Amino acid sequence: MFCTDGDALVVTHQHETLRIEAWGADSVRVRAWQFGPPSIDVGALEEPSPGGRPVVDVADDGRSGSLVNGALRAEVTFPIAEVGGNSVPLIRFVSAQTGDELLAEQREHYSWPGSRVFVGNRSGMGEVRQNFRAYEDERLFGMGQRTHGFLDQKGLTLDLVQRNAEVSIPFVVSSRGYGFLWNNPAIGTAEFGLNHTRWSAEQSQSIDYWVTTGTPERILAHYADATGHTPVLPRWASGFWQSKLRYRNQEELLEVVREYRRRGVPLSVIVTDYFHWTAMGDYRLDPEEYPDPEAMMEELEEAGVKLMVSIWPTVSSLSENFERMQDDGLLIGSDQGTEFLATIQDKGMEKAMPIAFYDATNPATRRFVWDTVKRNYFDLGVRVWWLDACEPEIIPGHYANLRYWAGPGAQVAGIYPRENARIFAEGMASAGRTPEDSETVLLCRSGWAGQQKYGAAIWSGDIAPTWESLRAQVRAGLSIAMSGIPWWTTDIGGFHGGNVADPAYRELVIRWFQFGAFCPLFRLHGYREPRPEVGWAASGGPNEIWSYGEEAYEIIRSVVLMRERLRPYIDEQMRVAAAVGTPPMRPLFVDFPDDPAAWGVEDQMMFGPDVLVAPVLEPGARARTVYLPGEDLWTEARTGHVMRGGRRIEVEAPLDSVPVFLRNGADLPILE
């Protein structure tokens, strides 16, 4: 049966209800369920903004219907069953202007099942699968952040699960002119095969997805409207951030800041990493290591440097808050066994012991955690938060055994990093006495759809200090940009090791700095050699910009100063990102969608509309091939040479320089 419900098209067939409705400009939301409607909705979609009324139509024969919303038309047909088959309604999305097919549902098999598959488990939930046609010439971009080293996701199968360095955001932008959000945080899989595209969830009550259309830039704008806009990045955050595995005490941290001042190198943020606390879950500075935090914060403020503190969602049984959090039901539960979900050697422990995690999906937990953080950090003047291990990093990763306040773990696990960011964004907004107090920048190791609205930046997790890893970072950063997260950064130099005295590693760090300076956030971090066994006392080798020898220092210093000169331009791009959703770091095709060659470039990027960057990604390389897109004029920043776009060129890249091109005479201070 086809019918209308306000501005929605509703189709019922046997036990299934299919609901299609306009959801923002040029966009529709599709929901399908069997029997009764779902009781849980923790997806990313906000209420759609008011717009033009969609046109809903039902055919006289009752076997088809359509909904037109701006440039997108959704057609639902009830095809005649093939021999031995079972007829089910299918949806096809087309351009309302041209009639060209953008995306269409496809049956798994001509007889059974259909395109939307529900496999119940007698609990009202079960596995769901959604199938679409595959298109041979299609390219797909986004899907969060991955370590596989590809920008184009076509041909890949991806786990929909949060892991260290693997950020699952189920949103793709297609070269066919559509964007697609799988609005389901359940553990599952996305398959972008040659024979089909298939989304699946291991445990869910319904199918829920959102489709939009336009150029890549318009698709990202529609997505921001649908899931939330990032705030404007605070002015201080576009500068240089200094970090290493762990500064062990107040004096060690302050001495690094003083050395930056002595050398005249600008610094925006200094980081105190994990184990600065008394115990996991106490959320306060260890007074033995930080005996006078008020004086520390006063000196940092006078230097113009922000302190970022690491906050883990882990709670040790030795924490002063553990019993309260356990008794009040503020911890993640488990269907079977205890609530201890990983092990770590925290302060006061002779060896690794079990730990719990707070349940960020619980409003009571969010209030308790923020009240504690406010009292122990915010009231001291801390305004920057490092939300580490926020997947959450349970080991083993048996999400089906977890129970969140929001629902069963396998059904809602994807939203945890988003709700964890929410603690701090909402807390800052409520506690701030001035507008500056509520400016939120959260450095998160994981994320889900819509997390950008909480001021969340993603970084690429604990990665290797290798050239292969650097090459993967370019694709990872561009992928997160195409997933609706405008703020991103990487551990310059990689995390797991790196010998600062090794000339080969110094070259890698220089090239990583040259790439990192054109990322939305600019940050040095890592666990350098010598590395004792990881534990609460570990600190690692030196990791300041002067740690890599005089030649490297002079080059790195010049990169930091170049970034400083570019900050007015960067700040403007951050305002654009907040207003319309265009990320500052992005693939070439976002600015040049009509250039077919731009869609195939994976190792270059645009940094705002006027800067093209071609990072050097091979050891010993002193030149590289660069594609100049479109018909614009491009000026090589190092030489001043002007070239017409639409061609590939060979560019020199001495160790102290990275190929940068300025579009149509843009006047930006790349060179001193």
C-alpha positions in Angstrom: 0.0 0.0 0.0 1.3 3.4 -1.0 0.1 6.5 0.9 1.3 9.9 2.0 1.9 11.1 5.6 2.3 14.8 5.5 5.4 15.4 3.3 6.4 11.7 3.6 5.8 8.8 1.2 4.9 5.6 3.1 4.9 2.1 1.6 3.7 -0.9 3.5 4.2 -4.5 2.3 3.6 -7.6 4.3 5.3 -6.8 7.7 7.6 -4.1 6.4 7.0 -0.3 6.6 9.1 1.9 4.3 9.1 5.7 5.0 10.7 8.2 2.7 10.7 11.9 3.6 12.5 15.1 2.7 15.4 15.8 5.1 17.2 19.1 4.3 17.9 20.7 0.9 18.1 18.2 -2.0 18.1 15.3 0.5 15.8 12.5 1.7 15.8 10.1 4.6 14.8 6.5 4.2 13.7 4.3 7.1 12.4 0.8 7.0 11.3 -1.6 9.7 9.3 -4.8 10.3 6.3 -4.9 12.6 6.4 -1.9 14.9 8.7 1.1 14.5 12.1 1.2 16.3 12.3 2.2 19.9 15.9 3.5 19.7 17.1 6.4 17.5 20.6 7.5 18.3 21.6 8.4 14.8 23.3 11.5 13.6 20.5 13.3 11.8 19.2 16.5 13.4 15.7 17.8 12.6 15.8 19.1 9.0 15.8 22.9 8.6 12.7 24.4 7.0 12.8 24.5 3.2 10.7 24.2 0.1 7.8 21.7 0.3 8.6 18.3 -1.4 6.3 17.0 -4.0 4.9 13.5 -3.1 3.0 11.5 -5.7 1.3 8.1 -5.7 0.4 6.4 -9.0 -3.2 5.5 -9.6 -2.4 1.8 -9.9 -1.0 1.8 -6.4 2.3 0.1 -7.5 4.6 3.2 -7.5 5.2 6.5 -5.9 7.8 9.3 -5.8 9.1 12.2 -3.7 10.9 15.1 -5.2 12.9 17.4 -2.9 14.8 20.0 -4.8 17.4 18.4 -7.0 16.7 14.8 -5.8 13.9 12.5 -6.8 13.2 9.2 -5.0 11.2 6.7 -7.0 9.6 3.7 -5.4 8.3 0.9 -7.7 6.7 -2.4 -7.1 8.1 -4.5 -9.9 6.3 -7.5 -11.3 7.8 -10.6 -9.6 10.0 -12.8 -11.8 9.2 -16.4 -12.2 9.3 -18.0 -8.8 10.1 -14.7 -7.3 8.7 -12.5 -4.6 7.9 -8.9 -5.5 9.2 -6.2 -3.1 9.2 -2.4 -3.4 12.6 -0.9 -4.6 13.9 2.7 -4.4 15.7 4.5 -7.1 17.4 7.9 -6.6 17.7 10.2 -9.7 18.6 13.7 -10.5 15.4 15.8 -10.6 16.9 17.9 -13.4 18.3 15.3 -15.8 16.7 12.1 -14.7 20.1 10.4 -14.5 20.2 7.6 -12.0 22.4 8.4 -9.0 21.8 5.3 -6.9 19.4 2.4 -6.9 18.5 -0.4 -4.5 19.2 -3.9 -5.7 17.9 -7.3 -4.6 20.3 -9.7 -3.1 18.6 -12.5 -5.1 15.7 -12.4 -7.6 13.6 -14.6 -5.4 14.6 -13.9 -1.8 15.7 -11.8 -0.1 15.0 -8.3 -1.3 17.2 -5.2 -1.2 16.3 -4.6 2.5 17.0 -7.7 4.6 15.9 -8.3 8.2 17.1 -11.4 10.0 15.5 -11.5 13.4 16.9 -13.2 16.5 13.6 -13.3 18.5 14.5 -10.2 20.6 13.0 -7.6 18.3 16.4 -7.0 16.8 18.8 -8.8 14.5 21.0 -8.4 11.5 19.9 -6.0 8.8 21.3 -5.5 5.3 20.8 -2.9 2.7 21.8 -3.5 -1.0 22.4 -1.1 -3.9 23.6 -1.5 -7.4 27.4 -1.2 -8.1 28.6 1.1 -10.8 31.8 0.3 -12.7 33.0 3.9 -13.1 32.1 5.0 -9.6 34.6 6.5 -7.0 33.7 6.7 -3.3 35.3 8.9 -0.7 34.9 9.3 3.0 34.1 6.6 5.5 36.1 8.2 8.3 39.7 7.4 8.7 41.4 4.2 7.8 44.9 2.7 7.7 44.6 0.9 4.4 46.3 3.7 2.5 43.5 4.3 -0.1 41.5 7.5 -0.8 39.0 5.9 -3.2 37.0 3.3 -1.2 35.6 1.5 -4.2 36.4 -2.2 -4.2 37.0 -2.3 -0.4 35.2 -4.0 2.5 35.2 -1.9 5.7 34.4 -2.9 9.2 32.0 -0.5 10.9 33.6 -0.5 14.3 35.8 2.0 16.2 39.4 1.0 16.7 42.7 2.8 17.4 43.6 4.6 14.2 40.4 3.3 12.5 37.6 5.9 12.8 34.3 4.6 11.5 32.1 7.4 10.0 29.6 5.7 7.6 29.3 8.5 5.1 30.5 8.5 1.5 30.6 11.0 -1.3 30.2 9.5 -4.8 31.7 10.7 -8.1 28.2 10.0 -9.4 26.9 13.1 -7.6 25.4 11.8 -4.4 26.3 11.6 -0.7 25.1 8.7 1.5 25.0 8.4 5.3 24.3 5.0 6.8 22.5 6.4 9.9 23.2 3.4 12.1 25.9 3.2 14.8 25.7 -0.6 15.1 28.7 -2.8 14.6 28.6 -3.9 10.9 30.2 -3.8 7.5 30.2 -1.7 4.4 31.0 -3.5 1.1 31.8 -1.5 -2.0 32.1 -4.4 -4.4 32.0 -4.8 -8.1 28.7 -6.7 -7.9 27.0 -4.6 -5.3 27.2 -2.0 -2.5 26.0 -3.5 0.8 25.6 -2.0 4.2 25.0 -4.3 7.2 24.5 -4.1 10.9 24.9 -7.1 13.2 22.1 -6.0 15.6 19.5 -3.3 14.8 15.8 -2.7 14.8 15.6 -0.9 11.5 17.3 0.4 8.3 18.0 4.1 8.3 19.9 6.0 5.6 20.1 9.5 4.1 20.8 10.5 0.5 21.7 13.9 -0.9 23.0 15.2 -4.2 25.1 18.0 -5.7 28.7 18.8 -6.3 31.1 17.5 -3.6 31.1 20.9 -2.0 27.3 21.1 -1.9 27.1 17.5 -0.6 29.4 18.4 2.3 27.2 21.5 3.0 24.1 19.4 3.0 25.7 16.9 5.3 26.7 19.7 7.8 23.2 21.0 7.7 21.9 17.5 8.5 24.3 16.4 11.2 25.6 19.7 12.7 28.1 22.4 11.8 31.5 22.6 13.4 32.1 25.8 15.5 34.7 28.3 14.4 38.1 27.2 15.4 39.5 29.5 18.1 42.3 31.7 16.9 44.9 30.2 19.2 44.3 26.7 17.9 45.7 27.3 14.4 49.3 27.6 15.8 51.9 25.0 16.6 51.2 22.3 19.3 54.1 20.6 21.1 53.7 17.1 22.6 55.6 13.9 23.4 54.5 10.7 25.1 54.7 12.2 28.5 56.2 15.2 30.3 56.8 13.7 33.7 56.2 16.8 35.8 55.4 20.5 36.0 59.0 21.7 35.7 59.9 19.5 32.7 56.8 20.8 30.9 57.5 24.5 31.7 61.1 24.2 30.7 60.0 23.2 27.2 57.8 26.3 26.9 60.7 28.5 28.1 63.0 27.0 25.5 60.6 27.8 22.7 60.5 31.4 24.0 64.3 31.6 24.2 64.5 30.5 20.6 61.8 32.8 19.4 59.7 30.0 18.0 55.9 30.5 18.3 54.0 27.9 20.4 50.2 27.7 20.9 49.7 24.5 22.9 51.7 22.3 25.2 50.4 18.9 26.2 50.5 16.8 29.4 49.7 13.2 28.3 48.4 10.3 30.2 49.4 9.3 33.8 49.6 12.9 34.9 46.8 11.9 37.2 46.7 10.2 40.6 44.7 7.3 39.3 42.6 6.7 36.2 39.1 8.0 36.9 40.3 10.7 39.5 40.6 13.3 36.7 43.0 15.5 38.5 46.7 16.4 38.4 49.1 14.4 40.6 50.3 16.9 43.3 53.7 15.1 43.5 54.3 15.9 39.8 52.4 19.2 39.6 52.9 20.8 43.1 51.9 24.3 42.1 49.4 24.1 39.2 48.2 27.7 39.7 51.7 29.0 39.2 52.1 26.7 36.1 48.9 28.0 34.5 49.9 31.6 35.3 53.3 31.2 33.5 51.6 29.5 30.5 49.1 32.3 30.2 51.8 34.9 30.3 53.6 33.0 27.5 50.4 32.8 25.5 50.4 28.9 25.6 47.4 26.7 26.3 47.7 23.5 28.3 46.0 20.5 26.9 45.3 17.6 29.3 44.7 14.0 28.4 41.4 12.5 29.5 40.7 8.8 29.2 37.3 7.2 29.7 39.0 4.5 31.8 38.2 4.1 35.5 40.6 2.2 37.8 39.3 0.3 40.8 41.8 2.3 42.7 40.2 5.6 41.7 38.5 7.7 44.4 35.5 7.8 42.1 35.2 4.2 41.3 32.7 3.0 43.9 30.4 6.1 43.3 30.5 5.5 39.6 29.8 1.8 39.9 27.0 2.2 42.4 25.3 4.9 40.4 25.4 2.9 37.2 27.8 5.3 35.4 30.0 2.6 34.0 29.6 0.6 30.8 27.9 -2.6 31.7 28.3 -6.1 30.3 25.7 -8.8 29.5 27.9 -11.5 30.9 30.8 -11.2 33.3 32.2 -8.2 35.2 32.3 -4.5 34.1 36.1 -4.6 33.7 36.8 -4.4 30.0 40.5 -3.9 29.5 43.8 -4.0 31.5 46.5 -1.4 32.1 49.2 -0.7 34.6 48.1 2.5 36.3 49.8 4.4 39.0 49.9 2.4 42.3 49.6 -0.9 40.4 52.5 -3.4 40.5 51.3 -4.9 37.2 48.5 -4.5 34.7 45.1 -4.8 36.3 41.5 -4.7 35.0 39.8 -1.3 34.4 36.3 -0.1 33.6 35.0 2.6 31.3 32.5 5.3 32.0 29.3 5.2 29.9 29.3 8.5 28.0 25.9 7.7 26.5 24.4 8.2 30.0 23.4 11.8 30.8 24.1 11.2 34.5 27.6 10.1 33.6 28.2 13.1 31.5 27.2 15.4 34.4 29.4 13.6 36.9 32.4 13.5 34.6 32.2 17.1 33.7 31.6 18.2 37.3 34.8 16.4 38.3 36.8 17.7 35.3 35.5 21.2 35.9 36.5 21.2 39.6 40.0 19.7 39.0 41.0 21.2 35.6 38.7 23.8 34.2 38.7 25.9 37.4 42.5 26.0 37.1 42.2 27.5 33.6 42.5 24.4 31.4 40.5 24.8 28.2 41.8 22.1 25.8 41.0 18.4 26.1 42.7 15.4 24.7 40.0 12.6 24.5 42.3 9.6 24.1 41.3 5.9 23.8 37.7 7.1 23.2 36.6 4.3 20.9 36.4 3.0 23.7 39.5 0.8 23.5 38.1 -2.4 25.1 40.2 -5.5 24.8 39.0 -7.9 23.6 36.7 -5.9 21.4 33.5 -7.9 22.1 31.0 -5.0 21.7 28.1 -7.5 21.6 28.8 -8.1 25.3 28.5 -4.5 26.3 25.5 -2.7 27.6 25.3 1.1 27.3 22.6 3.4 28.7 21.6 4.1 25.1 21.2 0.5 24.2 23.0 -2.8 23.6 26.6 -2.4 22.6 26.4 -4.1 19.2 23.5 -1.8 18.3 24.9 1.6 19.4 28.6 1.3 19.9 29.5 3.7 17.1 28.2 6.7 19.0 30.4 6.4 22.0 33.2 8.8 20.8 30.5 11.4 19.8 28.8 11.2 23.2 32.2 11.4 24.9 32.9 14.7 23.1 29.5 15.9 24.1 30.5 15.8 27.7 33.1 18.5 27.2 31.4 20.6 24.6 28.2 20.9 26.7 30.3 21.3 29.9 32.3 24.1 28.4 29.2 25.8 27.1 27.6 25.7 30.6 30.7 26.7 32.6 32.2 29.4 30.5 32.1 32.9 32.0 33.2 34.5 28.8 32.8 33.5 25.1 36.5 32.5 25.1 35.8 30.1 28.0 33.3 28.1 26.0 35.5 27.8 22.9 35.8 24.0 22.5 38.7 22.2 20.9 38.7 18.4 21.5 41.4 16.2 20.2 39.7 12.8 19.7 41.1 9.4 18.7 37.8 8.3 17.4 34.6 9.8 16.0 31.2 9.2 14.5 28.8 11.1 12.3 27.9 14.5 13.7 30.8 14.7 16.1 32.1 17.9 14.4 29.3 19.9 16.0 31.0 19.4 19.4 34.3 21.0 18.4 35.9 17.7 17.8 39.2 17.3 15.9 40.3 13.8 15.0 43.9 12.7 15.0 45.1 9.5 13.2 45.9 7.5 16.3 49.0 5.5 17.2 50.8 5.1 13.9 54.2 3.9 12.8 57.2 6.3 12.1 57.6 5.1 8.5 57.3 6.4 5.0 54.5 4.0 4.3 52.7 5.5 7.3 53.3 9.1 6.1 51.8 8.2 2.7 48.8 6.7 4.4 48.3 9.9 6.4 47.7 12.0 3.3 44.8 9.6 2.3 43.6 9.4 5.9 43.4 13.2 6.3 41.6 13.6 3.0 39.1 10.8 3.9 38.2 12.4 7.2 37.7 15.7 5.5 35.2 14.0 3.1 33.5 12.5 6.1 32.3 15.8 7.5 35.1 16.4 10.1 36.9 19.6 9.1 39.5 19.5 11.9 42.2 16.8 11.7 45.8 16.3 12.6 48.5 13.6 12.7 51.4 12.7 15.0 54.2 14.4 13.1 56.9 11.7 12.9 54.6 8.9 13.8 53.9 7.6 17.3 55.6 4.2 17.8 59.3 5.0 18.0 61.8 6.9 15.8 65.4 7.6 16.6 66.0 11.3 16.7 69.8 10.8 16.0 69.2 8.7 12.8 69.7 10.8 9.6 67.1 8.7 7.8 64.5 9.3 10.4 65.4 13.0 10.5 64.6 13.2 6.8 61.2 11.6 7.4 60.4 14.0 10.2 61.3 17.0 8.0 59.0 15.8 5.2 56.2 15.0 7.8 56.5 18.6 9.2 56.2 20.0 5.6 52.9 18.0 5.3 51.7 18.7 8.8 52.0 22.5 8.4 49.2 22.2 5.8 46.9 20.1 8.0 44.0 21.9 9.8 45.8 21.4 13.2 49.7 21.4 13.3 51.0 19.1 16.0 54.2 17.2 17.0 53.8 14.0 19.0 55.4 10.6 19.5 57.0 8.0 21.7 60.6 8.3 20.6 63.6 6.1 21.3 64.8 5.0 23.8 61.5 3.4 24.7 61.2 1.3 27.9 58.2 -0.9 28.2 55.0 1.2 28.1 53.7 1.9 31.6 52.8 4.8 33.8 56.5 5.8 34.3 57.4 5.8 30.6 58.4 9.1 29.0 60.3 8.3 25.9 63.2 10.1 24.2 63.2 13.9 23.4 60.7 15.1 20.8 61.1 18.9 20.6 61.9 20.6 17.3 65.5 21.1 18.4 65.9 17.3 19.1 66.7 16.4 15.5 70.0 18.1 14.9 70.9 21.6 13.7 70.2 21.0 10.0 66.7 19.6 10.7 66.0 22.2 13.3 66.6 25.1 10.9 64.3 23.6 8.3 61.6 22.7 10.9 61.8 26.1 12.4 61.2 27.7 9.0 58.2 25.5 8.5 56.8 26.6 11.9 57.3 30.2 11.0 55.7 29.7 7.6 52.6 28.2 9.4 52.6 31.2 11.6 52.5 33.6 8.6 49.6 31.6 7.1 47.4 31.7 10.2 45.2 34.6 9.0 44.5 32.6 5.8 43.9 29.4 7.9 41.6 31.2 10.3 39.5 32.3 7.3 39.2 28.8 6.0 38.1 27.7 9.5 35.3 30.3 9.4 34.2 28.9 6.0 34.2 25.3 7.4 31.9 26.4 10.2 29.6 28.3 7.9 29.2 25.9 5.0 31.0 22.7 5.9 33.9 22.9 3.4 37.0 21.4 5.1 40.2 23.4 4.8 42.2 20.3 3.7 40.5 18.5 0.9 41.0 16.4 -2.3 41.5 18.3 -5.5 38.1 17.3 -6.9 36.2 19.3 -4.3 37.5 22.5 -6.0 37.7 21.0 -9.5 34.7 18.6 -9.8 34.6 19.1 -13.6 38.2 18.0 -14.1 38.2 14.1 -14.5 41.9 13.8 -13.7 41.4 15.6 -10.3 39.2 12.7 -9.1 42.2 10.3 -9.4 44.8 12.3 -7.5 45.4 10.8 -4.0 48.8 12.2 -3.0 48.1 16.0 -3.3 45.6 18.3 -1.6 44.0 21.7 -1.6 44.5 23.8 1.5 41.7 26.2 1.2 40.8 27.4 -2.4 44.2 29.1 -3.1 46.9 26.6 -2.1 47.8 23.3 -3.7 50.2 21.1 -1.7 52.1 18.1 -3.1 53.9 16.4 -0.1 57.1 14.6 -0.6 56.4 11.0 0.4 59.5 9.0 -0.6 62.9 8.8 1.1 65.7 10.5 -0.8 63.3 12.2 -3.2 64.3 15.7 -4.4 61.6 16.0 -7.1 58.1 14.7 -7.7 55.3 14.8 -10.3 52.5 17.2 -9.6 49.1 17.5 -11.3 47.8 21.1 -11.7 44.0 20.9 -12.1 41.6 22.9 -14.1 42.3 25.8 -16.4 43.6 28.1 -13.7 47.1 29.7 -13.5 49.3 28.2 -10.9 52.4 29.9 -9.4 55.1 27.7 -7.9 55.7 29.3 -4.5 59.4 28.5 -4.4 60.4 29.8 -7.8 57.6 32.1 -8.9 57.1 30.2 -12.1 53.5 30.4 -13.5 51.9 27.5 -15.3 48.5 26.8 -16.8 46.5 23.9 -15.2 45.3 20.7 -16.8 48.7 19.0 -16.9 51.3 17.1 -15.0 54.7 18.6 -14.4 58.0 17.5 -12.7 58.8 19.8 -9.8 62.1 20.1 -7.9 61.7 19.4 -4.1 65.0 20.0 -2.2 65.0 18.9 1.4 64.1 22.3 2.7 61.1 22.8 0.4 57.8 21.1 -0.4 56.0 21.8 -3.7 53.3 24.4 -3.1 51.3 26.2 -5.8 49.2 29.3 -5.5 46.1 29.6 -7.6 45.5 32.6 -9.9 48.1 34.9 -8.3 46.9 34.4 -4.7 49.2 36.6 -2.5 50.1 34.4 0.5 53.3 34.5 2.5 54.6 31.0 1.9 58.1 32.3 1.6 59.6 34.5 4.3 
